[in-house]
Amino acid sequence: MENSSSYSEQKSDSLEAGNGSEFKVHVFSSSSELLEKLHEKWSSVKKQPYPAMYSSTFGGIILDPAMMVIPIDDHMVHRGHGVFDTAIILNGFLYELDAHLDRFLRSASNARISSPFPRSTLRSILVQLSAASQCKKGTLRYWLSAGPGDFLLSPAGCPTSAFYAVVIDEDFSQCKEGVKVVTSTVPMKAPQFATMKNVNYLPNVLSKMEAEEKGAFASIWVDEEGYIAEGPNVNVAFINHDKELLLPLFDKILSGCTAKRLLELASKLVEQGRLKDVRNTNLTVEEAKGAAEMMFVGSTLPVLPIISWDEQPVGDGKVGELTMALSDLLWDDMVAGPEVHRIPVPYVQSNPSISNYRG
């Protein structure tokens, strides 16, 4: 069996050699031939980045990366009719799964997608999937789709909705270096769609690409009224010169689970006298750019210091002391916080199978 690099070279050579009518498309004669080709792709991968996936269309957990697929006629694929959410796996614990799962189901309701399972079953599947993956550090991502059925606009022809989930084995650590940001010129989504975590992320992708092209980490969205909104897939927070922690209101943007947890934990700094206040509020661009400290807030960060915005320093242009204090609070909560926020993953020696969840 050839490695993936030689496969890629063969594919590239065949595309270059074939021009127009000269190019011949291979027809797979059997499912076994196709599966062999899929396995060939993964044969040289040293470490499997996706140790486990769940699919309600298959009715169980998949450990073979070659089979981690979804149907092409799934309405999430060709119509974007789907929602998703995530959770962190850290040191064998799922962090803030329940908060993310609640938001997930709110998004599904707003997208008019009914879950094929009750909440308790969704939660059980995600915990068992994490256990089957044997992953101790990474992310858990999951989707609810209108489901497969046809290529029409309406989901009326879909027999049932679909639930997918995957564990991603990835390393992350507390962010201590500051990054640069720019103001996005890409229009942000309307509140109806920005407040639900749906799969239509084209504006987010273009916003991120715009920032990278300008040598920045990410962009900041400003709404039509001139107030600060959010980053492409993270919330943004500020500490003004009065020592107040300020986050934009969640009425037009996604309500970040990590951001809400940060607001709760930040009260400790208020009690210590290091912060004066903690609140959500409208912030103009002028107010935001005049802040003493600025940061992104998101699941895998959990806090990322921002030191420059549109080529101008934020505060003194250095990572803020209070930013790192907030980062420490969140990281400590992820590592050793209350059990209500950290669910132990019941790892087992043999991988469990999941089936017959419906009902």
C-alpha positions as CSV (number, residue, x, y, z in Angstrom):
1,M,0.0,0.0,0.0
2,E,1.4,3.4,-1.0
3,N,1.6,6.3,1.4
4,S,-0.6,9.4,1.3
5,S,2.1,11.6,-0.3
6,S,2.6,9.2,-3.3
7,Y,-1.2,9.0,-3.6
8,S,-1.4,12.8,-3.7
9,E,1.4,12.9,-6.3
10,Q,-0.5,10.4,-8.4
11,K,-3.7,12.4,-8.1
12,S,-1.8,15.6,-9.0
13,D,-0.1,14.0,-12.0
14,S,-3.4,12.6,-13.3
15,L,-5.0,16.0,-13.1
16,E,-2.1,17.7,-14.8
17,A,-1.9,15.0,-17.5
18,G,-5.6,15.1,-18.3
19,N,-6.9,18.2,-20.1
20,G,-10.5,18.5,-21.1
21,S,-11.7,15.5,-23.0
22,E,-8.3,13.7,-22.3
23,F,-9.1,13.4,-18.6
24,K,-10.6,10.1,-17.6
25,V,-12.5,9.8,-14.3
26,H,-12.1,6.6,-12.5
27,V,-15.2,4.6,-11.7
28,F,-15.0,2.5,-8.5
29,S,-16.3,-0.9,-9.3
30,S,-17.1,-1.9,-5.7
31,S,-17.4,-0.6,-2.2
32,S,-14.3,-2.7,-1.2
33,E,-12.2,-0.9,-3.8
34,L,-13.4,2.4,-2.6
35,L,-12.7,1.5,1.0
36,E,-9.2,0.4,0.1
37,K,-8.6,3.8,-1.5
38,L,-9.9,5.5,1.6
39,H,-7.7,3.4,3.9
40,E,-4.7,4.2,1.6
41,K,-5.2,7.9,2.4
42,W,-4.9,7.3,6.1
43,S,-2.2,4.6,6.0
44,S,0.7,6.9,6.5
45,V,-0.8,9.2,9.1
46,K,1.3,8.8,12.2
47,K,-1.3,9.9,14.7
48,Q,-5.0,9.7,14.1
49,P,-6.4,13.3,14.7
50,Y,-10.0,12.0,14.9
51,P,-10.0,9.0,17.2
52,A,-13.7,8.5,17.3
53,M,-16.9,9.7,15.6
54,Y,-20.6,9.1,16.3
55,S,-23.2,9.1,13.5
56,S,-27.0,8.6,14.1
57,T,-27.2,7.5,10.4
58,F,-24.9,4.6,11.2
59,G,-26.3,4.2,14.7
60,G,-23.1,4.0,16.6
61,I,-19.4,5.0,17.2
62,I,-16.9,4.8,14.3
63,L,-13.2,4.3,15.0
64,D,-12.1,3.9,11.4
65,P,-11.2,7.3,10.0
66,A,-12.0,6.2,6.5
67,M,-15.6,5.7,7.5
68,M,-16.0,9.1,9.3
69,V,-18.3,10.5,6.6
70,I,-21.8,12.0,6.3
71,P,-24.2,11.6,3.4
72,I,-23.9,14.1,0.5
73,D,-27.7,14.6,0.5
74,D,-27.7,15.7,4.1
75,H,-29.3,19.1,4.2
76,M,-26.5,20.4,6.5
77,V,-24.1,19.7,3.5
78,H,-26.0,21.3,0.6
79,R,-28.3,23.7,2.3
80,G,-26.5,24.6,5.5
81,H,-29.5,23.5,7.6
82,G,-27.6,22.5,10.7
83,V,-26.3,23.7,14.0
84,F,-23.3,22.7,16.1
85,D,-21.4,23.2,19.3
86,T,-18.3,22.1,21.2
87,A,-16.8,21.1,24.5
88,I,-13.3,20.7,25.8
89,I,-11.7,17.5,27.0
90,L,-8.9,18.3,29.4
91,N,-7.1,15.8,31.6
92,G,-9.9,13.3,31.1
93,F,-12.8,15.7,31.9
94,L,-15.4,17.3,29.8
95,Y,-15.5,21.0,30.6
96,E,-18.8,22.9,30.5
97,L,-20.6,20.2,28.5
98,D,-24.0,20.9,29.9
99,A,-23.8,24.7,29.2
100,H,-22.8,24.0,25.6
101,L,-25.4,21.3,25.2
102,D,-28.1,23.7,26.4
103,R,-27.0,26.3,23.9
104,F,-26.8,23.6,21.2
105,L,-30.5,22.7,21.7
106,R,-31.5,26.4,21.7
107,S,-29.7,26.8,18.4
108,A,-31.5,23.7,17.1
109,S,-34.9,25.1,18.1
110,N,-34.2,28.4,16.5
111,A,-33.1,26.6,13.3
112,R,-36.3,24.5,13.5
113,I,-34.4,21.2,13.8
114,S,-35.9,18.5,16.1
115,S,-33.3,16.3,17.8
116,P,-33.7,12.6,17.0
117,F,-32.9,11.9,20.7
118,P,-33.8,13.5,24.1
119,R,-31.2,15.7,25.7
120,S,-30.2,13.0,28.2
121,T,-29.4,10.6,25.3
122,L,-27.4,13.2,23.4
123,R,-25.4,13.8,26.6
124,S,-24.9,10.1,27.1
125,I,-23.7,9.6,23.5
126,L,-21.2,12.4,23.9
127,V,-19.8,11.0,27.1
128,Q,-19.5,7.5,25.7
129,L,-18.0,8.8,22.5
130,S,-15.3,10.6,24.6
131,A,-14.6,7.4,26.5
132,A,-14.4,5.3,23.3
133,S,-11.9,7.8,21.8
134,Q,-9.4,7.3,24.7
135,C,-8.6,11.0,24.2
136,K,-7.5,12.8,27.3
137,K,-7.0,16.3,25.8
138,G,-8.8,17.7,22.8
139,T,-12.2,18.9,21.6
140,L,-15.6,17.4,21.2
141,R,-17.7,18.8,18.4
142,Y,-21.2,17.8,17.5
143,W,-23.9,18.7,15.0
144,L,-27.7,18.5,14.6
145,S,-28.8,18.4,11.0
146,A,-32.2,18.5,9.2
147,G,-30.9,15.1,8.0
148,P,-30.3,13.3,4.7
149,G,-33.1,12.7,2.2
150,D,-32.9,14.8,-1.0
151,F,-31.4,17.9,-2.6
152,L,-34.5,20.1,-2.2
153,L,-34.6,23.3,-0.2
154,S,-37.3,22.2,2.2
155,P,-36.4,19.5,4.8
156,A,-39.9,18.0,4.4
157,G,-38.5,15.0,2.5
158,C,-36.0,14.1,5.2
159,P,-37.2,11.1,7.1
160,T,-35.4,12.1,10.3
161,S,-32.9,14.6,11.6
162,A,-29.3,13.5,12.2
163,F,-26.8,13.8,15.0
164,Y,-23.1,13.7,14.4
165,A,-20.2,14.1,16.8
166,V,-16.4,13.8,16.6
167,V,-13.5,13.8,19.0
168,I,-10.5,15.8,17.9
169,D,-7.2,15.0,19.5
170,E,-5.4,18.3,19.8
171,D,-3.1,20.0,22.1
172,F,-3.8,23.4,23.6
173,S,-2.4,25.4,26.6
174,Q,-3.0,28.6,28.4
175,C,-2.3,31.6,26.0
176,K,0.3,34.0,27.4
177,E,1.5,35.8,24.3
178,G,-0.5,38.7,22.9
179,V,-1.9,38.9,19.3
180,K,-2.9,41.6,16.8
181,V,-6.4,42.1,15.5
182,V,-8.0,44.3,12.8
183,T,-11.5,45.7,12.3
184,S,-13.4,43.4,9.9
185,T,-14.8,44.8,6.6
186,V,-16.8,41.6,6.1
187,P,-20.5,42.2,7.0
188,M,-21.5,40.4,10.2
189,K,-24.5,38.1,10.3
190,A,-27.9,39.4,11.3
191,P,-28.8,38.9,15.0
192,Q,-31.3,36.1,14.2
193,F,-28.4,34.0,12.8
194,A,-25.5,35.4,14.8
195,T,-27.2,34.4,18.1
196,M,-27.5,30.7,17.0
197,K,-24.5,28.5,16.4
198,N,-25.4,27.4,12.9
199,V,-23.0,25.9,10.3
200,N,-23.2,29.0,8.0
201,Y,-19.8,30.3,8.8
202,L,-18.8,31.8,5.5
203,P,-18.7,35.4,7.0
204,N,-16.6,34.1,9.9
205,V,-14.2,32.4,7.5
206,L,-13.8,35.4,5.3
207,S,-13.3,37.6,8.4
208,K,-10.5,35.3,9.6
209,M,-8.9,35.2,6.2
210,E,-9.0,39.0,6.0
211,A,-7.2,39.3,9.3
212,E,-4.5,36.8,8.3
213,E,-3.9,38.6,5.0
214,K,-3.2,41.7,7.1
215,G,-0.8,39.9,9.4
216,A,-3.3,39.7,12.3
217,F,-4.7,36.8,14.3
218,A,-8.4,37.6,13.8
219,S,-10.9,40.4,13.1
220,I,-13.3,42.3,15.3
221,W,-16.8,42.9,14.1
222,V,-18.6,46.2,14.7
223,D,-22.4,46.2,14.3
224,E,-24.5,48.5,12.3
225,E,-25.0,50.8,15.2
226,G,-21.3,51.2,15.8
227,Y,-21.0,48.9,18.8
228,I,-18.4,46.2,19.3
229,A,-19.8,42.8,18.5
230,E,-17.4,39.8,18.6
231,G,-14.5,38.0,16.9
232,P,-15.0,35.4,14.1
233,N,-15.5,32.5,16.5
234,V,-14.8,34.0,19.9
235,N,-16.1,36.7,22.2
236,V,-14.1,39.8,23.0
237,A,-13.7,41.5,26.4
238,F,-12.1,44.7,27.6
239,I,-10.8,46.2,30.9
240,N,-11.1,49.9,30.9
241,H,-9.0,52.4,32.9
242,D,-11.5,52.3,35.8
243,K,-10.7,48.6,36.2
244,E,-14.1,47.4,34.9
245,L,-14.4,44.1,32.9
246,L,-16.7,44.8,30.0
247,L,-18.2,42.4,27.5
248,P,-20.6,43.3,24.6
249,L,-24.2,42.5,25.2
250,F,-25.3,39.1,23.9
251,D,-28.5,40.3,22.1
252,K,-26.8,40.5,18.6
253,I,-24.0,38.0,19.0
254,L,-23.5,34.4,20.2
255,S,-23.8,34.0,23.9
256,G,-20.4,32.5,24.7
257,C,-20.4,29.7,27.3
258,T,-16.8,30.5,28.3
259,A,-17.5,34.2,28.3
260,K,-20.4,33.7,30.7
261,R,-18.3,31.5,32.9
262,L,-15.6,34.2,32.9
263,L,-18.1,36.8,34.1
264,E,-19.0,34.5,37.0
265,L,-15.3,33.8,37.9
266,A,-14.3,37.5,37.6
267,S,-16.4,38.3,40.6
268,K,-13.4,36.9,42.6
269,L,-11.2,39.7,41.4
270,V,-13.9,42.2,42.4
271,E,-13.9,40.7,45.9
272,Q,-10.2,41.1,46.0
273,G,-10.4,44.7,44.9
274,R,-8.5,44.1,41.7
275,L,-11.5,44.8,39.5
276,K,-14.2,47.4,40.2
277,D,-17.0,45.9,38.2
278,V,-18.0,43.1,35.8
279,R,-20.8,43.5,33.3
280,N,-22.2,43.3,29.7
281,T,-22.7,46.6,28.0
282,N,-22.7,48.4,24.7
283,L,-19.2,49.6,23.7
284,T,-18.4,52.1,21.0
285,V,-15.3,51.6,18.9
286,E,-13.8,54.7,20.5
287,E,-14.5,53.3,24.0
288,A,-13.1,49.9,23.1
289,K,-9.9,51.2,21.5
290,G,-9.3,53.3,24.6
291,A,-9.4,50.3,26.9
292,A,-6.4,49.5,29.1
293,E,-6.6,45.8,28.2
294,M,-8.3,43.6,25.6
295,M,-8.8,39.9,25.1
296,F,-10.5,37.2,23.1
297,V,-12.5,34.6,25.2
298,G,-13.2,31.1,23.8
299,S,-13.2,27.5,24.7
300,T,-9.7,26.4,23.8
301,L,-8.0,29.7,24.6
302,P,-9.6,30.2,27.2
303,V,-8.3,33.8,27.3
304,L,-6.1,35.2,24.5
305,P,-4.5,38.7,25.2
306,I,-4.8,41.3,22.4
307,I,-2.0,43.8,22.3
308,S,-2.6,45.6,19.0
309,W,-5.8,46.7,17.1
310,D,-5.6,48.2,13.6
311,E,-1.8,48.7,14.0
312,Q,-2.4,50.7,17.2
313,P,-1.3,49.4,20.7
314,V,-4.0,48.4,23.2
315,G,-3.1,50.1,26.4
316,D,0.7,50.0,26.8
317,G,0.9,47.4,24.0
318,K,1.8,44.6,26.5
319,V,-0.1,41.6,27.9
320,G,-2.2,43.0,30.7
321,E,-1.8,41.9,34.3
322,L,-5.6,41.6,34.8
323,T,-6.0,39.8,31.5
324,M,-3.6,37.1,32.8
325,A,-5.4,37.0,36.2
326,L,-8.6,36.3,34.4
327,S,-6.9,33.7,32.2
328,D,-5.5,32.0,35.4
329,L,-9.0,31.9,36.9
330,L,-10.5,30.2,33.8
331,W,-7.6,27.8,33.3
332,D,-7.7,26.8,37.0
333,D,-11.5,26.2,36.6
334,M,-10.9,24.0,33.6
335,V,-8.2,22.0,35.4
336,A,-9.6,21.7,38.9
337,G,-13.0,23.5,39.1
338,P,-16.2,22.3,40.6
339,E,-17.6,18.9,39.4
340,V,-20.7,20.6,38.1
341,H,-18.5,22.1,35.4
342,R,-16.2,19.1,34.9
343,I,-17.6,15.7,33.9
344,P,-15.2,12.8,34.3
345,V,-15.0,10.6,31.2
346,P,-15.5,6.9,32.0
347,Y,-12.6,5.5,30.0
348,V,-12.6,1.7,29.6
349,Q,-10.0,-0.7,28.2
350,S,-12.2,-1.9,25.4
351,N,-14.2,0.5,23.2
352,P,-17.9,0.4,23.9
353,S,-20.4,0.2,21.1
354,I,-23.5,2.4,21.0
355,S,-26.7,1.3,19.3
356,N,-30.4,1.5,19.5
357,Y,-30.4,4.9,21.1
358,R,-33.6,6.0,19.4
359,G,-36.5,6.5,21.7
